[in-house]
Amino acid sequence: MICRHKYEKREKDGYQYCSKCGKGRKLPCVHKWKYMGFNSIEGMDVFGKCSIIGAIRIYECEFCGEMKKKR
């Protein structure tokens, strides 16, 4: 029997399921980024002392766990 799939809304597991046969298909993640903190970038100043010269913010997707960094 051939099913002409009628997919329902996206579930929390990232899949859509056919309302007729139950077949699932994985959808790309629509990321919801959560701020996790930052890492400081240290460098040497003109006097040879170590100092913080920048920071990288770290984010994690609440759905799939993917991480990203931003300056």
N, CA, C and O of each residue as an XYZ file, in Angstrom:
284
protein
N       0.836     -1.186      0.000
C       0.000      0.000      0.000
C       0.886      1.256      0.000
O       1.846      1.356      0.764
N       0.549      2.181     -0.849
C       1.302      3.429     -0.939
C       0.572      4.493     -0.122
O      -0.643      4.662     -0.228
N       1.338      5.194      0.685
C       0.761      6.247      1.534
C       1.160      7.611      0.981
O       2.340      7.868      0.741
N       0.196      8.465      0.783
C       0.491      9.872      0.462
C       0.548     10.589      1.808
O      -0.470     10.989      2.371
N       1.768     10.736      2.298
C       1.987     11.212      3.659
C       1.366     12.577      3.901
O       1.443     13.477      3.065
N       0.756     12.703      5.053
C       0.238     13.981      5.525
C       0.916     14.236      6.875
O       0.482     13.736      7.913
N       1.995     15.029      6.829
C       2.798     15.253      8.024
C       2.148     16.291      8.925
O       1.608     17.296      8.463
N       2.213     16.025     10.194
C       1.662     16.909     11.212
C       2.725     17.915     11.645
O       3.754     18.050     10.983
N       2.487     18.620     12.747
C       3.425     19.637     13.240
C       4.713     18.997     13.759
O       4.762     17.794     14.015
N       5.740     19.808     13.908
C       7.029     19.364     14.432
C       6.876     18.984     15.901
O       6.295     19.723     16.696
N       7.412     17.813     16.240
C       7.403     17.358     17.632
C       8.675     17.823     18.328
O       9.597     18.309     17.673
N       8.733     17.679     19.643
C       9.905     18.124     20.406
C      11.160     17.328     20.082
O      12.267     17.812     20.319
N      11.015     16.117     19.546
C      12.187     15.301     19.194
C      12.779     15.689     17.836
O      13.754     15.078     17.396
N      12.199     16.708     17.155
C      12.731     17.194     15.885
C      12.173     16.481     14.669
O      12.648     16.706     13.555
N      11.180     15.628     14.853
C      10.578     14.880     13.749
C       9.155     15.353     13.482
O       8.493     15.919     14.353
N       8.699     15.104     12.242
C       7.296     15.242     11.874
C       6.804     13.833     11.569
O       7.533     13.038     10.975
N       5.577     13.517     11.968
C       5.034     12.182     11.750
C       3.793     12.257     10.870
O       2.983     13.178     10.986
N       3.659     11.264      9.984
C       2.505     11.159      9.103
C       1.294     10.752      9.937
O       1.372      9.827     10.745
N       0.184     11.440      9.738
C      -1.027     11.134     10.511
C      -1.696      9.847     10.017
O      -2.531      9.284     10.725
N      -1.345      9.371      8.814
C      -1.963      8.165      8.265
C      -1.200      6.895      8.637
O      -1.788      5.935      9.135
N       0.134      6.893      8.389
C       0.907      5.657      8.594
C       1.911      5.746      9.746
O       2.434      4.718     10.177
N       2.190      6.947     10.253
C       3.111      7.103     11.379
C       4.565      7.265     10.999
O       5.416      7.355     11.884
N       4.888      7.308      9.696
C       6.269      7.476      9.263
C       6.785      8.833      9.741
O       6.073      9.836      9.684
N       8.036      8.850     10.215
C       8.639     10.093     10.687
C       9.714     10.591      9.752
O      10.377      9.802      9.078
N       9.890     11.903      9.707
C      10.997     12.498      8.954
C      11.654     13.548      9.819
O      10.988     14.327     10.500
N      12.999     13.552      9.777
C      13.790     14.488     10.581
C      13.833     15.832      9.878
O      14.093     15.912      8.678
N      13.575     16.887     10.640
C      13.634     18.243     10.109
C      14.892     18.931     10.616
O      15.380     18.612     11.701
N      15.425     19.880      9.837
C      16.571     20.642     10.341
C      16.164     21.422     11.595
O      15.020     21.857     11.725
N      17.092     21.586     12.488
C      16.822     22.249     13.764
C      16.586     23.745     13.556
O      17.330     24.404     12.830
N      15.556     24.268     14.191
C      15.353     25.718     14.264
C      15.918     26.123     15.624
O      15.238     26.056     16.648
N      17.162     26.538     15.602
C      17.913     26.754     16.830
C      17.275     27.790     17.743
O      16.762     28.813     17.290
N      17.319     27.503     19.029
C      16.947     28.458     20.066
C      18.182     28.573     20.955
O      18.438     27.716     21.800
N      18.943     29.650     20.748
C      20.242     29.793     21.401
C      20.082     30.273     22.842
O      19.292     31.169     23.137
N      20.855     29.650     23.728
C      20.888     30.015     25.144
C      22.327     30.413     25.482
O      23.274     29.695     25.162
N      22.471     31.563     26.129
C      23.791     32.074     26.494
C      24.374     31.216     27.609
O      23.724     31.003     28.632
N      25.609     30.719     27.416
C      26.244     29.835     28.394
C      27.353     30.526     29.200
O      27.724     30.042     30.269
N      27.874     31.624     28.712
C      28.961     32.305     29.406
C      29.961     32.828     28.385
O      29.645     32.970     27.204
N      31.174     33.113     28.857
C      32.185     33.611     27.931
C      33.557     33.108     28.316
O      33.798     32.726     29.461
N      34.452     33.113     27.347
C      35.872     32.827     27.554
C      36.627     34.104     27.256
O      36.362     34.766     26.252
N      37.549     34.449     28.106
C      38.327     35.662     27.856
C      39.539     35.335     26.993
O      40.085     34.233     27.053
N      39.946     36.310     26.193
C      41.137     36.188     25.357
C      42.216     37.033     26.021
O      42.070     38.244     26.192
N      43.289     36.370     26.384
C      44.365     37.087     27.072
C      45.515     37.346     26.113
O      45.764     36.575     25.187
N      46.202     38.441     26.357
C      47.347     38.791     25.533
C      48.337     39.609     26.347
O      48.066     39.965     27.493
N      49.454     39.896     25.763
C      50.485     40.680     26.443
C      50.336     42.156     26.062
O      50.186     42.495     24.889
N      50.379     43.008     27.057
C      50.351     44.438     26.755
C      51.769     44.935     26.497
O      52.711     44.143     26.477
N      51.922     46.228     26.302
C      53.230     46.790     25.946
C      54.261     46.678     27.071
O      55.463     46.772     26.821
N      53.801     46.478     28.293
C      54.728     46.370     29.418
C      55.055     44.918     29.756
O      55.750     44.652     30.737
N      54.557     43.970     28.946
C      54.853     42.561     29.169
C      53.940     41.895     30.175
O      54.189     40.760     30.581
N      52.881     42.585     30.587
C      51.930     41.995     31.526
C      50.798     41.328     30.755
O      50.416     41.771     29.671
N      50.279     40.271     31.325
C      49.168     39.560     30.706
C      47.873     40.296     31.046
O      47.626     40.607     32.211
N      47.060     40.571     30.054
C      45.800     41.260     30.296
C      44.727     40.714     29.349
O      45.035     40.094     28.330
N      43.466     40.957     29.706
C      42.354     40.497     28.882
C      42.159     41.479     27.735
O      41.993     42.678     27.959
N      42.180     40.966     26.498
C      42.042     41.838     25.340
C      40.721     41.616     24.595
O      40.449     42.305     23.612
N      39.910     40.677     25.042
C      38.632     40.424     24.393
C      37.909     39.271     25.051
O      38.423     38.651     25.982
N      36.722     38.990     24.567
C      35.933     37.890     25.105
C      35.162     37.213     23.977
O      34.766     37.856     23.006
N      34.960     35.923     24.119
C      34.152     35.153     23.177
C      32.939     34.641     23.944
O      33.076     33.942     24.948
N      31.736     35.002     23.454
C      30.498     34.539     24.076
C      30.154     33.151     23.538
O      30.307     32.884     22.346
N      29.694     32.280     24.417
C      29.378     30.903     24.044
C      27.874     30.688     24.173
O      27.266     31.032     25.187
N      27.278     30.104     23.112
C      25.843     29.824     23.083
C      25.632     28.342     22.804
O      26.439     27.709     22.124
N      24.536     27.788     23.337
C      24.170     26.400     23.088
C      22.704     26.345     22.678
O      21.863     27.024     23.268
N      22.397     25.528     21.659
C      21.014     25.358     21.220
C      20.269     24.506     22.240
O      20.753     23.444     22.631
N      19.094     24.963     22.674
C      18.316     24.224     23.665
C      17.713     22.948     23.088
O      17.370     22.037     23.841
N      17.575     22.867     21.754
C      16.952     21.708     21.136
C      17.964     20.609     20.802
O      17.785     19.461     21.211
N      19.035     20.952     20.054
C      19.941     19.920     19.565
C      21.296     19.888     20.294
O      22.048     18.927     20.135
N      21.617     20.915     21.085
C      22.873     20.918     21.831
C      24.068     21.466     21.060
O      25.183     21.461     21.583
N      23.864     21.942     19.824
C      24.952     22.511     19.048
C      25.494     23.753     19.746
O      24.735     24.523     20.334
N      26.808     23.941     19.679
C      27.451     25.080     20.318
C      27.933     26.048     19.245
O      28.308     25.640     18.146
N      27.916     27.366     19.587
C      28.507     28.374     18.695
C      29.184     29.426     19.542
O      28.827     29.655     20.698
N      30.179     30.066     18.931
C      30.946     31.116     19.606
C      30.812     32.401     18.822
O      30.776     32.386     17.592
N      30.739     33.516     19.533
C      30.664     34.836     18.925
C      31.599     35.781     19.646
O      31.776     35.686     20.860
N      32.193     36.687     18.904
C      33.028     37.733     19.520
C      32.174     38.865     19.967
O      32.682     39.846     20.510
